[in-house]
């Protein structure tokens, strides 16, 4: 085993890192923190209170601001959530920039907030940021403010969850190392399949569950939808009217129940309405031996091969529906084998551990 490292992992100040996960980013952080801990590294986790105590990771406190009545009444005050997140990350980064930050060998930023990027040059330990999303104005601004030519090459180190995401950040970020997200294939076991289709993920417009429902209906197949409702208005307006005996929403399931559902499905529908940076649900479905039928957007084509999934043109529900029967006839063993070769948690943890040691040297 390589030398033990002390790692500060920065995640979401809004969502705890525990099951059932708020989304793929939280699932990724949980899996990585757990894998690092089992390898003998010490992880301190900055995330919303209530993260999984079984991770064995120390929680870095999320500080909330205490505002006076005069400050709260200011007409220019931003929203409460924005203000709380800004304060929490500011306190964290100031702590990491102080002598207390010397206790870490490396800081791994998995958040989507701009402050860990903007303040990285001030932190005592090297900081690596994983790019989980396409470029945003706040993050691009933070990267420009922390320019390498001003602060040196150790200030900003990047990884990207896919080659697609790495390319999306160019030319601003030219050297992001691709370390693809991985899943614990033991916790997403191969299943027997079944008659219905499955769609799982956050129920939000950009994930397109309404398109999955429409495609399943056109194909004459039953569908189970699972995941947290992240946009209630969207769910009531676009998803709920499509629900019936054949198209069912089964709720926000924990990992064990979700894996059982996915493994007992004929195929997984993946219907992003944006360029998916990675698509963790694809890796999870393949691990369960469930072939994937989706839209050709973002990084999905990096993960899938014709033996384990088929892709339709973006947003083309008719083309997606036409592929479903063919996808259900794909060999489930090929799907599982693809996950074992391309999507494992061990490969992801190996990639990050090697990078941490390079930065800490």
Helices and strands as residue ranges (DSSP letters): E 6-10, H 24-38, E 42-46, G 53-55, E 58-60, H 69-72, H 80-97, G 99-103, E 106-109, H 115-118, G 120-122, E 126-131, H 137-145, H 148-151, E 157-160, H 163-168, E 177-178, E 197-200, G 205-207, H 209-219, E 223-226, H 232-234, I 235-239, G 240-242, E 247-249, H 255-263, E 267-270, H 280-287, E 292-295, H 300-303, E 309-312, H 317-328, H 332-342, H 345-360
